[in-house]
Amino acid sequence: MPLLILGGLLVALAPVVGLLPGPGGIFLFAGGLVLLLRNSAWIKRHYARLTRKYPRLGRISNRALRRESARRRRLRDAPAPGVPD
C-alpha cells in the first residue's frame, strides 16, 4: 500500500517538476507509473486497455518502462540468426 501511494504521488508531482528545465518530469512520471503498475491490479487492467487501443504508444511505453513483456515480444519477433527471409 505505501508503494501505491508513493507511485501516485510521483505521478502527481511529475507535471510540477516538468515545469523546471530538464527532463526530470519524465523520469518522475515513469518511476511512479512503474510503482503503480506493480502494485495495483486496477491500474494494470486500464493500462492493458490503453495499450490495446493505442498499440504503437503501448510498444513505446512498454519498452521505455523496460517491461518484461516488451522484451519477450522483441525476442519472439526477432528473426533467427542465419535464417534467410
C-alpha positions in Angstrom: 0.0 0.0 0.0 2.8 2.6 0.7 4.3 1.9 -2.7 1.0 2.5 -4.3 0.7 5.9 -2.6 4.3 6.8 -3.4 3.6 5.9 -7.1 0.5 8.1 -7.2 2.5 10.9 -5.5 5.3 10.6 -8.1 2.8 10.7 -11.0 1.0 13.7 -9.4 4.3 15.6 -8.9 5.6 15.0 -12.5 3.8 18.0 -14.1 5.2 20.3 -11.4 8.8 19.0 -11.9 8.2 19.1 -15.6 8.0 22.9 -15.5 11.6 23.1 -14.4 14.3 22.9 -17.1 15.4 19.5 -18.0 13.8 16.1 -18.4 13.1 15.4 -14.7 9.3 15.2 -15.0 9.6 12.3 -17.5 11.7 10.2 -15.1 9.5 11.0 -12.2 6.4 10.0 -14.1 7.9 6.8 -15.4 9.0 5.8 -11.9 5.6 6.5 -10.5 3.9 4.5 -13.3 6.2 1.5 -12.6 5.2 1.6 -8.9 1.5 1.8 -9.8 1.7 -1.0 -12.4 3.5 -3.3 -10.0 1.1 -2.7 -7.1 -2.4 -2.2 -8.5 -4.5 -4.7 -10.4 -7.0 -2.0 -11.4 -4.3 0.2 -13.0 -2.8 -2.9 -14.8 -6.2 -3.5 -16.4 -6.6 0.1 -17.6 -3.0 0.2 -18.8 -3.6 -3.0 -20.8 -6.8 -1.5 -22.3 -4.9 1.6 -23.4 -2.1 -0.4 -24.9 -4.6 -2.4 -27.0 -6.4 0.8 -28.1 -3.1 2.5 -29.0 -0.6 -0.3 -29.8 2.2 2.0 -31.1 2.2 4.0 -27.9 1.9 0.8 -25.9 5.0 -0.6 -27.5 7.0 2.6 -26.9 5.9 2.9 -23.3 6.5 -0.8 -22.5 10.0 -0.5 -23.9 10.7 2.7 -22.1 9.4 1.2 -18.8 11.6 -1.9 -19.5 8.7 -4.2 -19.0 9.3 -7.9 -19.3 6.5 -8.3 -21.8 8.3 -5.9 -24.2 11.5 -7.9 -24.0 9.7 -11.2 -24.7 7.9 -9.7 -27.7 11.1 -8.3 -29.1 12.8 -11.6 -28.8 9.9 -13.5 -30.2 9.5 -11.3 -33.2 13.3 -11.1 -34.0 14.4 -13.1 -37.0 16.5 -16.1 -36.1 20.2 -15.6 -36.8 21.4 -17.3 -40.0 17.9 -17.9 -41.4 17.2 -16.1 -44.7 13.9 -14.2 -45.1 
